[in-house]
Amino acid sequence: MADPGRMLAVIPARGGSKRLPRKNALPLRGLPLISWTIAAARASGVLDDILVSTDDEEIAAIARDAGVLVPWLRPTHLATDTATSAAVLRHALAWYEVERGSVAGVVLLQPTSPFRSAASIRDAVASFRAQRGDEAHPVVSVSPALNHPAWCFHLNGDTMQPFLGWDNLQRRSQELPPAFALNGAIYVVPSATARIGERLLCPGVRPFVMADPREALDIDTADDWRSAQLVAEQLAGEQA
């Protein structure tokens, strides 16, 4: 049986990236991008171990220098564009539970969300632990949607079709229910789910709402990187 107090963080960091090459190792205000997530995970105080899953020697060296687990380089079949987060978690947890013992949950922290705070990690884990009963559900971070889905369309040839139907287009924005979007910053997954590689998003998933848009910034492109540099400067000014 899993120890209800133990939580493992897994930081998945591939070396390859098509739109922003080498992004996980790029320096952001003097620190490699992955180091921001390692620092937040350690400062959260709720994680028993932090494991970096990477296929890249440079990223592995950065993580080891930061004092976190890098027990192996990720197999090639788990380092492709099509490899799922669920498969990466399953691989990491299988090794960890053999070597270090069972855990109650796994916290997936993507390094492309550098501004997710230690406090948010703590609160998301607390939300996971607060669930009652034998069947815990994943807790996933979300942010207020930039565009309400009622105002989004799919295209059918040369015509447009609203995702939520034509009637919702007649409603004022304040009459629409609040909409939230996944931001990819935090996933807290029950160990039973991670062990068998089940999908992370499923019926019953619990939301963890992030109000600060800076925490939700996900770096994927050069434009995202420029935005991240501005946020890093802002945060440095606030902490000065």
C-alpha positions as CSV (number, residue, x, y, z in Angstrom):
1,M,0.0,0.0,0.0
2,A,1.3,3.5,-0.9
3,D,2.5,5.7,2.0
4,P,-0.2,8.5,2.2
5,G,2.5,11.0,3.0
6,R,5.0,10.4,0.2
7,M,4.9,12.4,-3.0
8,L,7.3,12.1,-6.0
9,A,7.9,15.0,-8.4
10,V,8.8,14.1,-12.0
11,I,10.1,16.8,-14.3
12,P,10.1,15.6,-17.9
13,A,12.7,17.4,-20.0
14,R,13.5,16.2,-23.5
15,G,16.6,17.6,-25.3
16,G,14.8,18.0,-28.6
17,S,12.5,20.9,-29.4
18,K,11.5,21.9,-32.9
19,R,10.0,25.4,-32.3
20,L,12.5,26.6,-29.7
21,P,15.7,24.4,-29.9
22,R,17.3,23.4,-26.6
23,K,14.7,25.3,-24.7
24,N,14.9,23.3,-21.4
25,A,18.6,24.2,-21.1
26,L,18.4,27.8,-22.3
27,P,19.4,30.4,-19.7
28,L,16.6,32.5,-18.4
29,R,17.9,35.3,-16.3
30,G,21.1,33.4,-15.7
31,L,19.5,30.0,-14.9
32,P,18.8,27.1,-17.2
33,L,15.1,26.9,-17.8
34,I,14.7,23.6,-16.0
35,S,16.4,25.0,-12.9
36,W,13.4,27.3,-12.3
37,T,11.1,24.3,-11.9
38,I,13.6,22.4,-9.8
39,A,13.9,25.4,-7.4
40,A,10.1,25.7,-7.0
41,A,9.7,22.0,-6.5
42,R,12.4,22.0,-3.7
43,A,11.0,25.1,-2.1
44,S,7.5,23.7,-1.9
45,G,8.5,21.4,0.9
46,V,5.9,18.8,0.1
47,L,7.9,16.5,-2.2
48,D,9.9,13.6,-0.9
49,D,12.0,13.3,-4.1
50,I,12.4,15.1,-7.4
51,L,13.3,13.1,-10.4
52,V,14.2,14.5,-13.8
53,S,13.4,12.3,-16.8
54,T,15.5,13.3,-19.8
55,D,17.2,11.8,-22.8
56,D,19.8,14.6,-22.9
57,E,23.2,14.5,-21.3
58,E,23.4,18.3,-20.8
59,I,20.0,18.5,-19.1
60,A,20.9,15.5,-17.0
61,A,24.1,17.3,-15.8
62,I,22.2,20.5,-15.0
63,A,19.8,18.5,-12.9
64,R,22.4,16.4,-11.1
65,D,24.3,19.6,-10.2
66,A,21.1,20.9,-8.7
67,G,21.0,17.8,-6.5
68,V,17.9,15.9,-7.9
69,L,17.6,12.4,-9.1
70,V,18.6,11.5,-12.7
71,P,19.0,7.8,-12.5
72,W,19.1,7.1,-16.2
73,L,18.6,8.7,-19.6
74,R,15.1,8.2,-20.9
75,P,14.7,5.5,-23.5
76,T,14.4,6.6,-27.1
77,H,10.8,5.5,-27.6
78,L,9.8,7.8,-24.7
79,A,11.7,10.8,-26.1
80,T,9.7,11.4,-29.3
81,D,7.2,14.1,-30.1
82,T,4.4,11.5,-29.8
83,A,5.4,10.0,-26.4
84,T,2.7,10.7,-23.8
85,S,3.2,12.3,-20.4
86,A,1.4,9.2,-18.9
87,A,4.0,6.9,-20.4
88,V,6.8,9.0,-19.1
89,L,5.3,9.0,-15.6
90,R,4.8,5.3,-15.7
91,H,8.4,4.7,-16.6
92,A,9.7,7.0,-13.9
93,L,7.5,5.6,-11.2
94,A,8.2,2.0,-12.0
95,W,11.9,2.6,-11.4
96,Y,11.3,4.8,-8.3
97,E,9.0,2.4,-6.5
98,V,11.5,-0.5,-6.9
99,E,14.4,1.5,-5.7
100,R,12.9,3.9,-3.2
101,G,9.5,2.6,-2.1
102,S,5.9,3.4,-3.0
103,V,4.3,6.8,-3.0
104,A,0.7,8.1,-2.8
105,G,1.0,10.4,-5.8
106,V,3.2,11.8,-8.6
107,V,3.5,15.5,-9.3
108,L,4.3,16.2,-13.0
109,L,6.0,19.6,-13.3
110,Q,6.9,20.6,-16.9
111,P,10.0,22.8,-17.1
112,T,8.3,25.0,-19.7
113,S,6.2,26.5,-16.9
114,P,9.0,28.3,-15.1
115,F,6.9,30.7,-13.0
116,R,4.6,28.2,-11.3
117,S,5.3,29.0,-7.7
118,A,6.3,26.8,-4.7
119,A,3.1,27.9,-3.0
120,S,1.0,26.7,-5.9
121,I,2.7,23.3,-5.8
122,R,2.0,23.1,-2.1
123,D,-1.7,24.1,-2.6
124,A,-2.2,21.6,-5.5
125,V,-0.7,18.8,-3.4
126,A,-2.9,19.8,-0.4
127,S,-6.0,19.7,-2.7
128,F,-5.0,16.2,-3.8
129,R,-4.5,15.0,-0.3
130,A,-7.8,16.5,0.9
131,Q,-9.8,14.0,-1.3
132,R,-11.8,11.5,0.7
133,G,-12.3,7.9,-0.1
134,D,-10.2,5.2,-1.7
135,E,-10.4,6.6,-5.2
136,A,-8.4,9.8,-5.6
137,H,-8.6,11.7,-8.8
138,P,-5.8,13.8,-10.6
139,V,-5.6,17.5,-9.7
140,V,-4.7,19.6,-12.7
141,S,-3.8,23.3,-12.9
142,V,-6.1,25.6,-14.9
143,S,-6.3,29.3,-15.6
144,P,-9.1,31.6,-16.8
145,A,-9.5,31.1,-20.5
146,L,-8.3,34.0,-22.7
147,N,-11.2,33.4,-25.1
148,H,-14.5,31.9,-24.0
149,P,-15.3,28.7,-26.0
150,A,-18.7,30.2,-26.8
151,W,-16.9,32.6,-29.0
152,C,-14.7,30.0,-30.7
153,F,-15.5,28.4,-34.1
154,H,-14.5,25.4,-36.2
155,L,-14.4,25.8,-39.9
156,N,-16.4,23.7,-42.3
157,G,-15.2,24.5,-45.8
158,D,-16.0,28.2,-46.2
159,T,-18.5,28.4,-43.3
160,M,-18.0,28.8,-39.6
161,Q,-19.7,26.8,-36.8
162,P,-19.6,27.9,-33.2
163,F,-18.3,25.2,-30.8
164,L,-21.1,25.8,-28.3
165,G,-23.9,26.5,-30.8
166,W,-25.5,29.7,-32.2
167,D,-27.7,30.5,-29.2
168,N,-24.7,31.2,-26.9
169,L,-23.5,33.9,-29.3
170,Q,-26.6,35.9,-28.3
171,R,-25.6,35.9,-24.7
172,R,-23.6,38.7,-23.1
173,S,-20.1,37.7,-21.9
174,Q,-21.2,38.3,-18.2
175,E,-24.0,35.8,-18.7
176,L,-21.8,33.0,-19.8
177,P,-20.3,30.6,-17.1
178,P,-16.6,31.2,-16.4
179,A,-14.4,29.2,-18.6
180,F,-11.0,27.8,-17.7
181,A,-8.2,26.3,-19.8
182,L,-5.4,23.8,-19.0
183,N,-2.1,25.5,-18.5
184,G,0.2,22.5,-18.1
185,A,2.0,23.8,-15.0
186,I,0.9,21.1,-12.4
187,Y,-0.5,17.7,-12.6
188,V,-0.9,15.7,-9.3
189,V,-1.6,12.1,-10.2
190,P,-2.6,9.2,-8.0
191,S,0.2,6.6,-8.0
192,A,-2.4,3.9,-9.0
193,T,-3.1,6.0,-12.2
194,A,0.5,6.6,-13.0
195,R,1.5,2.9,-12.5
196,I,-0.6,1.7,-15.3
197,G,-0.1,4.6,-17.6
198,E,-3.7,5.8,-17.6
199,R,-4.4,9.2,-19.2
200,L,-4.0,12.2,-16.9
201,L,-7.2,13.9,-18.0
202,C,-10.3,11.8,-17.3
203,P,-13.8,12.2,-15.7
204,G,-13.5,13.3,-12.1
205,V,-10.3,15.3,-12.6
206,R,-10.1,18.1,-10.0
207,P,-9.2,21.7,-10.9
208,F,-6.5,23.8,-9.3
209,V,-7.1,27.4,-10.3
210,M,-4.2,29.7,-10.9
211,A,-5.2,33.3,-10.9
212,D,-1.8,34.9,-11.8
213,P,-1.3,34.6,-15.6
214,R,2.5,34.6,-15.1
215,E,2.3,31.2,-13.4
216,A,0.4,29.9,-16.4
217,L,3.0,31.0,-19.0
218,D,4.0,27.9,-21.0
219,I,7.1,28.3,-23.2
220,D,6.9,26.7,-26.6
221,T,7.9,29.3,-29.1
222,A,10.4,32.2,-29.5
223,D,7.5,34.6,-28.7
224,D,6.8,32.7,-25.5
225,W,10.5,33.0,-24.6
226,R,10.5,36.7,-25.1
227,S,7.4,37.0,-22.8
228,A,9.2,34.8,-20.2
229,Q,12.2,37.1,-20.3
230,L,10.0,40.0,-19.5
231,V,8.2,38.2,-16.7
232,A,11.6,37.1,-15.2
233,E,12.7,40.8,-15.1
234,Q,9.4,41.7,-13.5
235,L,9.8,39.1,-10.8
236,A,13.4,40.2,-10.2
237,G,12.2,43.8,-9.7
238,E,9.5,42.7,-7.3
239,Q,12.0,40.7,-5.2
240,A,14.6,43.5,-5.1
